[in-house]
Amino acid sequence: MGDLWALVLAFAYVGAVVAVGEGAHRLGLSRPVARKVIHVGVGLWIIGTVLLFESRYLAAVPALVSVAANYVIHRRRLLGSVAAEAENLGTVWFPVSFALLVLFAWDEPAALVGGVLAMTVGDALASTVGLRWGRRQYATLGGRTKSLEGSLAMFGATLLTTLATLWVVAPPLPPAAQAGLAVLAAVAAACAESVGIKGRDNLWVPLGTGLLLWAGLRLFPHLLPGLGAGAALSAAIGLLAWWKRSLSPSGTLGAILTGTPLFGLGGWAGGLALVAFFVSGSALSHLFRDRKAPVEADFAKTGTRDLGQALANGGVAAAAAVGYAVSGDPAWMGAVLGGIAAASADTWATELGVLSRTAPRMVTTFREVPPGTSGAVSLTGTLAGLGGAALVGLVAALADPVWWRLMPWVAAAGIAGAFADSLLGATVQAVYWCPRCGKETERTLHGCGSTTRLHRGLPAVSNDLVNLAATLVGAAAGFLAV
């Protein structure tokens, strides 16, 4: 009977919240404020859910009923307080995420409560701050814009609600683990909200935050201090790079996704190696920009790095850092450094190789080709690539003396990855031909405005995919070298 009374109370509470919000709207309260009243009021029912229900299945019933009811209300625009554009199904996605968390995270109340409260409090504060004080705008999916101020509000609100939830509901955790998990959840929630459009953040934020909390508490509590510090550090570096225009907004997200495991699990050697690669690569991209501009105009991507480039350059090393943390095998750290060295070698070779005074040669045929041709190599570029790979090995050795004797192998792994990049660029990477300019390019739409046609390679093999493969080769070489 307890759950049946809880069901009655749940429907009564939600109905009362909706009635208050709709009534206030009809009396003159603005729609955004009335919508937030309903959003926050309904979301807070997660506390009643945990306290009053014994069965997860009955606890999910009010949310599941709300999914159907909200869809009808949205389509027929029955309530002015929650009306939104047709494609915005936020009022439907929120109860979906609520129900899924109740069903799958019931045995870990901190994950259930923390996930829902991240959306309930964090999203409401983010939209309020963004609309009222948002000045630093950035582009997100679908051509929409959000603000840095709103994202920071989302981070702060989620951090505080998660800390409170962990303190009250979670099993005892060391303070460092609690703080690490809260920071990790807050960064994840802010990232999920930043790419949420058409109300889909109402699904991504609660589910993503809740599942991360569940995994942190159940699967890797011993890694939480490091991962929390890694998330905070990578987010700070990513935002600074975005401000300096070295990263696009999506590139900042990529930096967080790759930097969190590298900083959090890769130790000083992995973390500082990543910093060395990123800082040196960003500096070189700005060096002699006027001289490089004519050549770089034919590259698929130049200058500000995006999500694809961040994942292509750092994704393999980030995965290897997870392998190192799980296994403790130093060979995985060799893979981390080998992957970063490959990315660094390729970046240095590209940025400085185009400045060579002698024409580069195709790696497969050794015939002279124009600077910037995919698959071309030069002495200048090769030496630059060696320097970039050696820098990663040197920084790792300064961070941890064990890498002094392995530094040549790290550099060799980087050169192996850079060579693989050139070989793939010469054989399978998609390269296009501009009929107007009569030249090769990596772009499907050339800078002159002409649509290009496939000249060689495979359409599915992009420059990012080639970079990913090159770092995989470097990581494999580094793994085998240790």
C-alpha positions as CSV (number, residue, x, y, z in Angstrom):
1,M,0.0,0.0,0.0
2,G,2.9,2.3,0.6
3,D,3.8,2.5,-3.1
4,L,0.1,3.0,-4.1
5,W,-0.1,6.0,-1.8
6,A,3.2,7.2,-3.2
7,L,1.7,7.0,-6.7
8,V,-1.3,9.1,-5.6
9,L,1.0,11.7,-4.0
10,A,3.2,11.8,-7.1
11,F,0.4,12.6,-9.5
12,A,-1.1,15.1,-7.1
13,Y,2.3,16.8,-6.6
14,V,3.1,17.0,-10.3
15,G,-0.4,18.2,-11.1
16,A,-0.2,20.9,-8.5
17,V,3.1,22.1,-9.8
18,V,1.8,22.3,-13.4
19,A,-1.4,24.0,-12.2
20,V,0.6,26.7,-10.3
21,G,2.9,27.3,-13.3
22,E,0.1,27.5,-15.8
23,G,-2.0,29.7,-13.5
24,A,0.8,32.1,-12.9
25,H,1.4,32.3,-16.7
26,R,-2.2,33.2,-17.4
27,L,-2.0,35.8,-14.7
28,G,0.9,37.5,-16.4
29,L,4.1,35.6,-15.5
30,S,6.3,35.3,-18.6
31,R,6.4,31.9,-20.3
32,P,10.2,31.3,-19.7
33,V,9.8,31.9,-16.0
34,A,6.6,29.8,-15.8
35,R,8.3,27.0,-17.7
36,K,11.2,27.0,-15.3
37,V,8.8,26.9,-12.3
38,I,7.3,23.7,-13.7
39,H,10.6,22.3,-14.8
40,V,12.2,22.8,-11.4
41,G,9.2,21.8,-9.4
42,V,8.6,18.5,-11.3
43,G,12.3,17.7,-11.2
44,L,12.5,18.0,-7.5
45,W,10.1,15.1,-7.2
46,I,13.1,12.9,-7.6
47,I,13.6,13.4,-3.8
48,G,10.1,12.2,-3.1
49,T,10.6,9.3,-5.5
50,V,13.7,8.0,-3.5
51,L,12.1,8.6,-0.1
52,L,8.6,7.2,-0.7
53,F,8.8,4.4,-3.3
54,E,10.0,0.9,-2.7
55,S,9.5,-0.5,-6.2
56,R,11.5,1.0,-9.0
57,Y,8.8,-0.1,-11.5
58,L,6.0,1.7,-9.7
59,A,8.3,4.7,-9.1
60,A,8.8,5.0,-12.9
61,V,5.1,5.0,-13.6
62,P,4.5,8.8,-13.1
63,A,7.3,9.7,-15.4
64,L,6.2,7.2,-18.1
65,V,2.6,8.6,-17.9
66,S,4.1,12.1,-18.2
67,V,5.9,11.1,-21.4
68,A,2.6,10.4,-23.2
69,A,0.8,13.3,-21.5
70,N,3.5,15.9,-22.3
71,Y,3.6,14.7,-25.9
72,V,-0.1,15.4,-26.4
73,I,0.2,18.7,-24.5
74,H,3.1,19.8,-26.7
75,R,1.6,18.8,-30.0
76,R,-1.8,20.3,-29.3
77,R,-0.3,23.3,-27.4
78,L,-2.7,22.8,-24.5
79,L,-0.6,24.7,-21.9
80,G,0.8,28.1,-22.7
81,S,3.3,27.9,-19.9
82,V,5.3,25.1,-21.5
83,A,4.6,25.8,-25.2
84,A,7.7,25.6,-27.4
85,E,8.6,25.2,-31.1
86,A,7.3,22.0,-32.7
87,E,10.7,20.3,-32.9
88,N,11.6,21.1,-29.2
89,L,10.5,18.0,-27.3
90,G,12.2,18.9,-24.1
91,T,9.1,18.4,-22.0
92,V,8.9,14.8,-23.4
93,W,12.6,14.0,-23.1
94,F,12.9,15.0,-19.4
95,P,10.4,12.4,-18.1
96,V,12.0,9.8,-20.4
97,S,15.4,10.4,-18.8
98,F,13.7,10.4,-15.3
99,A,12.1,7.1,-16.0
100,L,15.2,5.5,-17.4
101,L,17.3,6.6,-14.4
102,V,14.7,5.3,-12.0
103,L,14.7,1.9,-13.8
104,F,18.4,1.5,-14.2
105,A,20.0,3.4,-11.3
106,W,17.6,2.5,-8.5
107,D,20.2,0.7,-6.5
108,E,22.5,3.7,-6.5
109,P,20.3,6.6,-5.3
110,A,23.1,9.1,-5.5
111,A,23.4,8.5,-9.3
112,L,19.6,8.8,-9.7
113,V,19.2,11.9,-7.6
114,G,22.4,13.6,-8.9
115,G,21.5,13.0,-12.6
116,V,18.0,14.4,-12.3
117,L,19.1,17.4,-10.2
118,A,21.8,18.3,-12.7
119,M,19.0,18.9,-15.2
120,T,16.6,20.3,-12.7
121,V,18.8,22.9,-11.2
122,G,21.7,23.2,-13.6
123,D,19.8,23.6,-16.8
124,A,17.4,26.2,-15.3
125,L,20.3,28.3,-14.0
126,A,22.2,27.9,-17.2
127,S,19.4,29.2,-19.4
128,T,18.6,32.1,-16.9
129,V,22.3,33.2,-16.7
130,G,22.8,32.7,-20.5
131,L,19.8,34.8,-21.4
132,R,20.4,37.6,-18.9
133,W,24.2,37.8,-18.7
134,G,25.5,35.7,-21.6
135,R,28.0,37.8,-23.6
136,R,30.6,35.3,-24.8
137,Q,28.6,33.3,-27.4
138,Y,29.7,30.1,-29.2
139,A,28.1,28.1,-31.9
140,T,26.8,24.6,-31.1
141,L,24.9,22.0,-33.1
142,G,22.4,23.0,-35.8
143,G,23.7,26.5,-36.1
144,R,22.4,27.4,-32.6
145,T,24.3,29.5,-30.1
146,K,24.9,29.3,-26.4
147,S,27.0,31.3,-24.0
148,L,30.1,30.6,-21.9
149,E,28.4,32.2,-18.9
150,G,25.5,29.8,-19.2
151,S,27.8,26.8,-19.4
152,L,29.8,28.0,-16.4
153,A,26.5,28.3,-14.5
154,M,25.6,24.8,-15.5
155,F,29.0,23.6,-14.2
156,G,28.7,25.4,-10.9
157,A,25.1,24.3,-10.2
158,T,25.8,20.7,-11.0
159,L,29.0,20.8,-8.9
160,L,27.1,22.0,-5.8
161,T,24.1,19.7,-6.2
162,T,26.3,16.7,-6.8
163,L,28.5,17.4,-3.8
164,A,25.3,17.8,-1.7
165,T,23.9,14.5,-3.1
166,L,27.1,12.6,-2.5
167,W,27.3,13.9,1.0
168,V,23.7,13.0,1.9
169,V,23.0,9.9,-0.2
170,A,26.1,8.2,-1.4
171,P,28.1,5.6,0.6
172,P,31.1,7.0,2.4
173,L,33.8,8.2,0.1
174,P,37.2,9.9,0.8
175,P,37.0,13.6,0.4
176,A,39.3,13.6,-2.7
177,A,37.1,11.0,-4.4
178,Q,33.9,12.9,-3.6
179,A,35.4,16.1,-5.0
180,G,36.7,14.3,-8.0
181,L,33.4,12.7,-8.9
182,A,31.5,16.0,-8.4
183,V,33.9,17.8,-10.7
184,L,33.8,15.0,-13.3
185,A,30.0,15.1,-13.2
186,A,29.8,18.9,-13.4
187,V,32.1,19.0,-16.4
188,A,30.2,16.2,-18.1
189,A,26.8,17.9,-17.5
190,A,28.1,21.3,-18.8
191,C,29.5,19.6,-22.0
192,A,26.2,17.7,-22.5
193,E,24.1,20.9,-22.0
194,S,26.4,22.8,-24.4
195,V,25.5,20.5,-27.4
196,G,21.8,20.1,-26.4
197,I,19.4,21.6,-28.9
198,K,15.7,21.2,-29.5
199,G,15.3,20.0,-25.9
200,R,17.5,17.0,-26.3
201,D,19.7,18.2,-23.4
202,N,16.8,17.2,-21.2
203,L,17.7,13.6,-22.2
204,W,21.5,13.8,-22.4
205,V,22.2,15.7,-19.3
206,P,20.3,13.6,-16.7
207,L,21.3,10.3,-18.3
208,G,24.9,11.2,-18.9
209,T,25.4,12.6,-15.5
210,G,23.5,9.9,-13.7
211,L,25.3,7.0,-15.5
212,L,28.7,8.7,-14.9
213,L,27.9,8.9,-11.2
214,W,26.8,5.3,-11.2
215,A,30.0,4.2,-12.9
216,G,32.2,6.3,-10.7
217,L,30.6,4.9,-7.5
218,R,30.4,1.3,-8.7
219,L,33.3,0.6,-11.1
220,F,36.2,3.0,-10.5
221,P,36.0,4.9,-7.2
222,H,39.8,4.6,-6.8
223,L,40.3,6.6,-10.0
224,L,38.0,9.5,-9.1
225,P,40.5,11.9,-7.7
226,G,42.7,11.8,-10.8
227,L,39.8,11.9,-13.2
228,G,38.3,14.9,-11.5
229,A,41.5,16.8,-11.6
230,G,42.0,15.8,-15.2
231,A,38.5,17.0,-16.1
232,A,39.1,20.3,-14.4
233,L,42.5,20.8,-16.0
234,S,41.5,19.8,-19.5
235,A,38.4,22.1,-19.3
236,A,40.5,25.0,-18.2
237,I,43.1,24.5,-20.9
238,G,40.4,24.0,-23.5
239,L,38.6,27.2,-22.6
240,L,41.9,29.1,-22.7
241,A,42.6,27.7,-26.1
242,W,39.2,28.6,-27.3
243,W,39.7,32.1,-26.1
244,K,43.0,32.2,-28.0
245,R,41.2,30.8,-31.0
246,S,43.4,27.7,-31.1
247,L,40.3,25.5,-30.6
248,S,36.8,25.8,-31.9
249,P,33.9,25.2,-29.5
250,S,33.7,21.6,-30.7
251,G,37.5,21.4,-30.4
252,T,37.2,22.4,-26.8
253,L,34.8,19.5,-26.2
254,G,37.3,17.2,-27.9
255,A,40.1,18.5,-25.7
256,I,38.1,17.7,-22.6
257,L,37.2,14.2,-23.8
258,T,40.8,13.4,-24.6
259,G,42.5,15.5,-21.9
260,T,40.4,14.1,-18.9
261,P,41.8,10.5,-19.1
262,L,45.3,11.7,-20.2
263,F,45.7,14.2,-17.4
264,G,43.8,12.1,-14.9
265,L,45.2,8.6,-15.6
266,G,48.4,9.2,-17.6
267,G,50.4,10.7,-14.7
268,W,52.9,13.5,-15.1
269,A,54.5,11.9,-18.2
270,G,51.3,11.6,-20.2
271,G,49.8,14.9,-19.1
272,L,52.8,17.0,-19.7
273,A,53.5,15.2,-23.0
274,L,50.0,16.2,-24.1
275,V,50.6,19.8,-23.0
276,A,53.9,19.9,-25.0
277,F,52.2,18.6,-28.1
278,F,49.3,21.0,-27.9
279,V,51.3,24.1,-27.0
280,S,54.0,23.5,-29.6
281,G,51.4,22.6,-32.3
282,S,49.4,25.7,-31.6
283,A,52.5,27.9,-31.7
284,L,53.7,26.5,-34.9
285,S,50.3,26.9,-36.6
286,H,50.6,30.7,-36.0
287,L,54.3,30.8,-37.1
288,F,54.9,32.2,-40.6
289,R,51.1,32.1,-41.3
290,D,51.4,34.4,-44.2
291,R,53.9,32.2,-46.0
292,K,51.9,29.1,-45.3
293,A,48.5,30.5,-46.2
294,P,48.6,29.7,-50.0
295,V,49.5,26.1,-49.3
296,E,47.2,25.6,-46.3
297,A,44.3,26.9,-48.3
298,D,44.1,23.4,-49.9
299,F,44.2,21.5,-46.6
300,A,40.9,20.0,-45.3
301,K,41.3,21.9,-42.0
302,T,43.7,24.6,-40.9
303,G,44.2,26.9,-37.9
304,T,41.6,26.4,-35.3
305,R,41.2,22.8,-34.4
306,D,37.7,21.1,-34.2
307,L,36.3,18.1,-32.5
308,G,37.4,15.7,-35.2
309,Q,41.0,16.9,-35.1
310,A,41.1,16.7,-31.3
311,L,39.8,13.1,-31.2
312,A,42.0,12.1,-34.2
313,N,45.1,13.4,-32.5
314,G,44.4,12.5,-28.9
315,G,41.8,9.7,-28.9
316,V,44.1,6.8,-29.2
317,A,46.4,8.1,-26.4
318,A,43.4,8.7,-24.2
319,A,42.2,5.1,-24.7
320,A,45.8,3.9,-23.9
321,A,45.7,6.0,-20.7
322,V,42.6,4.0,-19.6
323,G,44.4,0.8,-20.4
324,Y,47.4,1.9,-18.3
325,A,45.1,2.8,-15.3
326,V,43.2,-0.5,-15.5
327,S,46.2,-2.8,-16.0
328,G,49.2,-0.9,-14.5
329,D,51.3,-2.3,-17.4
330,P,53.9,0.3,-18.4
331,A,53.6,-0.8,-22.0
332,W,50.3,1.1,-22.1
333,M,52.2,4.2,-21.1
334,G,54.5,3.6,-24.0
335,A,51.3,3.5,-26.2
336,V,50.2,6.9,-24.7
337,L,53.5,8.5,-25.5
338,G,53.8,6.8,-28.9
339,G,50.4,8.1,-29.9
340,I,51.1,11.7,-28.7
341,A,54.6,11.5,-30.4
342,A,53.0,10.5,-33.7
343,A,50.5,13.4,-33.5
344,S,53.3,15.8,-32.6
345,A,55.6,14.5,-35.4
346,D,52.8,14.9,-38.0
347,T,51.9,18.4,-36.8
348,W,55.5,19.6,-36.8
349,A,56.2,18.0,-40.2
350,T,53.1,19.7,-41.7
351,E,53.5,23.1,-40.2
352,L,57.2,23.4,-41.0
353,G,57.5,21.1,-44.0
354,V,55.5,23.5,-46.2
355,L,58.2,26.1,-45.6
356,S,60.8,23.9,-47.3
357,R,62.7,25.7,-50.1
358,T,63.0,22.5,-52.1
359,A,60.0,20.7,-53.6
360,P,58.7,17.7,-51.6
361,R,58.5,14.2,-53.1
362,M,55.7,11.7,-53.1
363,V,56.4,9.0,-50.5
364,T,55.3,6.3,-52.9
365,T,56.9,7.4,-56.2
366,F,59.6,9.9,-55.1
367,R,58.5,12.3,-57.8
368,E,58.4,16.0,-57.1
369,V,55.0,17.4,-56.2
370,P,53.8,20.9,-55.1
371,P,54.1,21.7,-51.4
372,G,51.2,20.6,-49.2
373,T,50.4,17.6,-51.4
374,S,48.9,14.7,-49.3
375,G,51.5,12.0,-49.0
376,A,54.5,14.2,-49.8
377,V,57.6,14.3,-47.7
378,S,60.7,16.6,-47.5
379,L,63.9,16.7,-45.6
380,T,62.7,19.8,-43.7
381,G,59.4,18.2,-42.8
382,T,61.1,14.9,-41.8
383,L,63.5,16.7,-39.5
384,A,60.7,18.8,-38.1
385,G,58.7,15.6,-37.4
386,L,61.6,14.1,-35.6
387,G,61.9,17.2,-33.5
388,G,58.2,17.0,-32.6
389,A,58.4,13.4,-31.6
390,A,61.6,13.9,-29.6
391,L,60.0,16.8,-27.7
392,V,57.3,14.4,-26.4
393,G,60.0,11.9,-25.3
394,L,62.0,14.6,-23.7
395,V,59.1,16.0,-21.7
396,A,58.1,12.5,-20.6
397,A,61.7,11.9,-19.4
398,L,61.8,15.1,-17.5
399,A,58.5,14.2,-15.8
400,D,59.6,10.6,-15.0
401,P,63.3,9.6,-15.3
402,V,62.4,6.0,-16.3
403,W,61.7,7.4,-19.8
404,W,65.2,8.6,-20.4
405,R,66.4,5.3,-21.7
406,L,63.2,4.9,-23.8
407,M,63.2,8.4,-25.2
408,P,64.7,7.3,-28.6
409,W,62.0,4.6,-28.9
410,V,59.3,7.2,-28.2
411,A,60.8,9.4,-31.0
412,A,60.9,6.4,-33.3
413,A,57.3,5.6,-32.6
414,G,56.4,9.1,-33.5
415,I,58.3,9.0,-36.7
416,A,56.6,5.6,-37.5
417,G,53.2,7.2,-37.1
418,A,54.1,10.2,-39.2
419,F,55.4,7.9,-42.0
420,A,52.1,6.0,-41.8
421,D,50.3,9.3,-42.2
422,S,52.2,10.1,-45.3
423,L,51.8,6.7,-46.8
424,L,48.0,6.7,-46.2
425,G,47.8,10.2,-47.5
426,A,49.5,9.1,-50.7
427,T,47.3,6.0,-51.2
428,V,43.9,5.9,-49.6
429,Q,43.1,9.4,-48.3
430,A,40.5,11.2,-50.3
431,V,42.1,13.9,-52.5
432,Y,40.1,16.1,-54.8
433,W,40.7,18.1,-58.0
434,C,39.6,21.6,-58.6
435,P,38.9,22.0,-62.3
436,R,39.1,25.8,-62.2
437,C,42.4,26.0,-60.5
438,G,43.9,22.8,-61.9
439,K,45.3,21.6,-58.6
440,E,44.8,19.0,-55.9
441,T,43.0,19.8,-52.7
442,E,41.6,18.0,-49.6
443,R,38.4,20.1,-49.8
444,T,35.2,19.1,-51.5
445,L,34.5,22.8,-52.1
446,H,37.7,24.7,-53.1
447,G,38.6,28.1,-51.8
448,C,37.8,29.5,-55.3
449,G,34.2,28.5,-54.9
450,S,34.3,25.5,-57.3
451,T,33.0,22.1,-56.4
452,T,35.8,19.6,-56.7
453,R,35.8,16.0,-57.9
454,L,37.5,12.9,-56.4
455,H,41.0,12.7,-57.8
456,R,42.5,9.8,-55.9
457,G,41.9,7.8,-52.7
458,L,38.7,6.7,-51.1
459,P,35.9,9.1,-50.4
460,A,35.4,7.7,-46.8
461,V,39.0,8.2,-45.8
462,S,39.3,11.8,-44.5
463,N,42.3,13.6,-43.2
464,D,41.0,13.1,-39.6
465,L,40.8,9.3,-40.2
466,V,44.3,9.2,-41.5
467,N,45.5,11.1,-38.5
468,L,43.7,8.7,-36.2
469,A,45.4,5.7,-38.0
470,A,48.8,7.4,-37.7
471,T,48.4,7.8,-34.0
472,L,47.3,4.2,-33.7
473,V,50.5,3.1,-35.5
474,G,52.6,5.3,-33.1
475,A,50.8,3.9,-30.1
476,A,51.3,0.4,-31.2
477,A,55.0,1.1,-31.8
478,G,55.3,2.7,-28.3
479,F,53.5,-0.3,-26.7
480,L,55.9,-2.8,-28.3
481,A,58.9,-0.7,-27.5
482,V,58.4,-0.9,-23.7
